[in-house]
Structure formats: structure tokens, C-alpha cells
Amino acid sequence: MPLIPGSSYCPPYLFNNGHLQTIYPSLARRLSPELYSRERITTSDDDFLDLDWARTDSDSLAILSHGLEGSSYRPYMIGMARALNLHGWDALAWNYRSCSGEINRRLRMYHNGSIDDLDAVIRHAFSTDRYRRVALIGFSLGGNLTLMYLGSLGTAIDHRIESAAAFSVPCDLAAGARELAKPRNCFYMQQFLVSLHGKIRKKMELLPGEIDDKDYHRIRNFKEFDDRYTAPIHGFKNAEDYWAKCSCKQFIPSITIPTLIVNSRDDPFLVDGCYPVLEAERNRFVHLEMPRHGGHVGFVQFDHKGTYWSEQRAMEFLAQEL
């Protein structure tokens, strides 16, 4: 599919800075999670996933996947769920293992290739027999999960999954990890490592002897974290093996449903390898939009409804693909 020429996104005054776009929503956007009702499901390995439903009694459902160290309570998740409800869709915002406010039972955590958990959520949604069509929407790591899931299934995808949208996607995990390791992104890197450390420590209390945080303070980037934790816990040789196998870029050519990918050009987390231009050009189902501005999961917009542009854009795309 030809790349989407230009973009309808025009940032508000002073919001043409990728760092401001990235940080502002987390600090200033206030949305209530009261639209949610929580459900816990059991996984095949006797662990659990917490799902937050925002229902309107619709027969159309969008399943939302959050970013690294996010949750269903992040403003971009609540904002998207609210926008979906306003447009007559149900929304299901799921939390990855240990992201719902309670640490999970198993040593296993979550990572960019945890599509088996996404599949469990989708199957559970179908088991309710309420939905004739489903859309998948992912942000950052959740966008990678979404695209990897779609591409790994290819033509075998359930016919009820009709469309997808992914925002701020690190399509090349190795390139994204190198970008975040640079000094100019040390603030973000430190925030991620502190948050992850908290979960490691909780795992130590729950599973003594199976995991430890000795010399954790020496970890400075995702290469070191993934080498020590993500790779061995989840069956990869090392960080490079994990990144190579779980980068969604290689799965994009196999996607067979209308899919929108939106990666802003000023995203501080992304670099050239994260913009899948050739893959989109060669797949008629994939629509790649690259606004000049938007930051990482930002796309700030001030309107009377309190809707951000990413939510507006997702609704336009879903309506277009009906």
C-alpha cells in the first residue's frame, strides 16, 4: 500500500517537540477509569491476566494493548477506550503479567513477543459470543505485539478480527534499544529500569531463590536488562536473539487485514529501522502514517471532547474499514 501522504495531525502551539509530546500526557492528562469493570482470567500455565472492560452492549469490540511498564489505566488507554465507547464500540483493555497492580504468580513476566497472552485474551473475548467483529489496537510494545500477532497468523487469522491500528511501534527492537541507550534518552531509560526493578524485587519475595537483583544498579540499558532477565526467563539465547525473534518488522509482510501503523518522526524512542516503509509499500493491507510530530504515544490535541488525535485517527480508520 502506498504510504499515507502527509498526515492530518497538526500539533497545538508549542507542542512541536517530541519530548514534550511524550511527557505531557502522563503528567497532565487526567481521565477517570470509572468506565472499566475488571475481570480476571486464568492462563494455561495457571497464572492470571487482569482485563478491564468498557462496555456499551455493542457487537463490535476493540482489544487494547499497552506499552512497556504501562497498564490499562494509562491515559492513552482510557482515552482510546472512551473514544471507542463514544463511537459505539466495546473496549477491552488488558494488563500484561504484573502490570495490573498485583504481581503475577509465575517467574515469567511479559515481553515484546508475548503473543500467546494476547491470543488468550482474544479467545476469551470470543468465548462470550457477543462480538461479530473485533479490532486490535496497540501502543508501543503493545503495537509490536499486535503486529507480530497479525503477521504470525497471516491468512489463518480469525475472520472476526477485521482491522488493527498500532501507534509508536518499535518495529526494530534492536534499533529502538540502541536509541534509548543514548545519553539524550537517559531520563526515559532510568524510569523504565526503576519500574522494572520494583517488579523484580516483588518477584524475589514471591519466588525466593528463583530470581535476584544483585548488582541491579549496574544495569544501564535494555541490552543489559534483557541479557540478564528477559532472555533467560523466556527462553531466548540473549538480548540480540530476543530482539531478532520478536521485532514485528519481519511479520508485517504477512499481515492480511487492514492495519494502520502511526509512528511520528520526532518519536524519541524510534530510529530509522523502526519505520517500516518498504514493508508497508509491499503489503496492500498495511497503511503507514508518519506525522512530523507526536512524540511517543503523544499526539496531543485540545478539543471540546478532550480527545487526542490518535484516538480520532483510530476511529476514522475503523469506520473506513467497516
N, C-alpha and C positions, 0 to 999 in steps of 0.2 A: 504494500500500500504506500503511495507517495506520502512523504512526511507532511504533517499538517502545516500549511504555510502560515507563518506568523502565529499569533495567539491572541485571544480576546482578553487576556489578563493585563490590566493596567494598574500598577501598584498605587496606593494612596501617596500623597505628598510625603516625602522623606523616607518612604519605605522601599526605595530602590537599592537597598543594601541587604545582601544575603544573610549576614549575621543578625541584623535586626529582625528580618523576617523569620528567622529560625527561633530566636529567643523570645520575641514579644508575645506570641500566643500562649506560651507556657506561663509567663509571668502575669499577663494582663487579661486574658480571655477567661471569663467566668461563666460556666454552663453547669446547670444542675443535672445530676444523674437520676433525678426522680422518675424519668421516663422508663428506667430499667426495672425489670424483675429478674432475679437471679435463679439459675438452675445449675446444679452440679451433676456432671455425668462421669461415669467410671470408664477408664480406658482399658484396653485389652491387657495391659500389664499391671492392673489393679492400682492405678494411680487415679487422679481426678483432674478434670478441667472445669473451670467455672465459666458459665455462659451468661451473658446479660442480654435479655430480650427487650426490644422496644416494639410493641405490637399495635397494629391498627385493625386487626382482623382481615388482613389482606391475603390474597393468594399469591402475592409476589414477595420475595424475601431477598435481602442483601446481607451477605455474611461479611463482617468487617474484621480485618486482621491488623493489629497494631504494630508499632515499631519496637526496636531494641529497648528493653527496660521500660516499655510503656505498659499500658493496661487499657481496659475498656473505658476507664474514667478520664483518659487524656482528652483535652478539649477537641482535638481533631476527630476523635472517635464519637464523642457525644454530639458534636456539631453535625457530623455526617449522619448519625442515627436520627437526629431531629429533622434534618433535611429530607431524609427518606420518608419519615412518617408524614411530613407535610405534603409529600407528593404521592401518598397513598401506598407506600411500601412498608412492610415489616422490616425490622433490622435485628440482626443477631451479632452482637459484639462479643467475641470470645477472648479469654485471657490465656496466655501461654502458661505453661507449668511454672509455678512460683511467682506469677505476675498479678494474681488476684487479691493479694493481701495476706495469703496464707501459704506457707512453704509446702511444697509437694512431698509425698511420701518416698519417692524413689530418688536414687542418685541422679538419674537422668534429669536434665534441665530442658532447655529449648535451644534451637539454633536456626540458621537460615535454611536448613533443609528438612525441617520437621513437618513434612507434608503428610505424614501418617496421622498426626494430631489434627491437622486441618481436615483431612478426609474423615476422621471420626466425627468431627463437628458437622460436616456436611451430611454424612449418613444419618446422624441423629436428627437433623432438621428434616430430612426426607421422611424419616420414620413417623413423623407427626401426621403425615398425609394431608397437610394443609396447603402445600405450595405447588403450583403448576409451573412456576419459573423461579429461577434463582440467579442472582448476580453475585460476583465476588469482588470485594473492594479491599485493597491492601495499601498500607503506608510503610515506606522504608523497608525494614526487614519483612514486614507483612506483605509488601508488594513483591519482594523476591519470592516469598513462599507462594503467593498467588500465581505468579508467572511460571514458577517451577512446577507447581501442581498441574496447571493447564497444559504445559508443554509435555510433561511426563506422561499424561494420559492421551494426548493427541486426539485421534478420532474416536477413542474409546470413552470419551467423557460422557457423563450422563446427559441425556438430551434436555433435561430440565435446566441445566446450567447454560444460560443463553448469552451472557455477556460478562465483562470484567473491566475494572479500572484499577490502576496502580499509580501511586504518587511517590515521588522522591525515592526511586528504587536504586539501590547499589547493585546494578546488574552484573558488575565485575567486582567480586568481593575482595580480591587481592588488591586491585587498584584503589578501591574505597578504603581498605585498611591502611594502605600506604599514605593516602591523602590525610586521613585522620591522625596519623602518627606525626605529621608535620607540626613544627612549633606553633604555627598560626592557629592550629586547631586544638591546642593543649587543653583549653577550657572544657571542650566537649569530651575529650578523651578522659580527662580526670573525672568528670561527672559520671561517665559510664563505669569506669573502674571502681569508683566508690560504691555505686549502687550494686554492682555485681559482687563486690566484696561482702556487702551485707548479706547477700543470699548465700554465699559460700559459708559464712560463719553460722548461719542458721542451719545449713546442711550438716555442718560439723556437729552441732548439738543433736540433730535428729539421727545422724548416721555416724557415730563416733568410730574413728579408725578407717573410714572409707574415703574421707576427703580431708584436706587440711589447708591452712592458709600460711604456712611457714614461709617467711620472706616475701609475702604478697606485696609488700611495699616496693619491692624491686621491679614489679611489673609496670611497664610504662606504655604499652600499646597492645593492640589486638593480636599481633603476632605472638607475643609472649603469653597473653591470656589464653589464646586458642591452643597453643602448643601444650600448655600445662593442664588446661581443663576441658575445653570443648572437644578437642580431637580425641584424647584417650577415653573420655567418658562416653562418647558417642560412636566410637569405632572407626575413627579416621587415623591415618598414619601420623599426621602433623597438621599444622595450620594450613600449609600450602595444599595438602591433599583435601582438606575440608573445603577450602575456598574454591578449588578447582571443581569439585564434585557438586557443590551447592550453589554456584553462581547461576542465576537464572538466564543469563545471556545466551547460553548454549541451548536452552529449551524454547526460546522464543520462536525459532523457525517451525516448531511443531504445534504451535497453538492453532486451534481450529474454530474458535468462536470470536466474535468481535471484541477486541480488547484495546483499551486506551491506556497508554503509558505517558505520564506527565513528569518530566524531570526539568527543573528550572536550570538555566545556565549559570546562575550565581549560587547554586547549592554548595555550601562549604564542605559537604561530605562527599561530593561526587567529583570525578575527574573524567577525562575523555573516554576511557573504557567503559564507563557507566552509562553512556548514551548509545543505545543500540540502533544506530542509524541504518546500517546495512541490513540487519536482521528485519527491521521494520519495512524497509523498501522491498524486501523479497517475500513478505508474507502479507497477502491481501486482507487478512483479518486484523492485523496489528496497526494501530494508529499511534504514532509518536508525536507528542507535542512538547516543545522545548521553549517555554516562555523565557524572556530575558531575565525576569526577576521572579521571586517567590521563595528563595531560600530553601531550607529543608523542612518539608511539611509545614510551610508557612502559608503563602497565598492569601495574605491578609486583605480583607475587604471590609469597608464600613458601609452598611446599608441599613434600612429601617427594620429588616428582619434579623439582623445580626448574623447573616450567612456569609461564610468565606467563599472565595472564588472556587476553590477546589470542590466544595460541596455543590455549588451551582453548576460547575463543569461536569461533575459526575451525573447529576440529574439530567442535564442536556444529553449526555451520551447515552444513558439508559433509555431515555424517551426516544432517541433517534433509532435505537436498536430494537424497539418493540416490534 
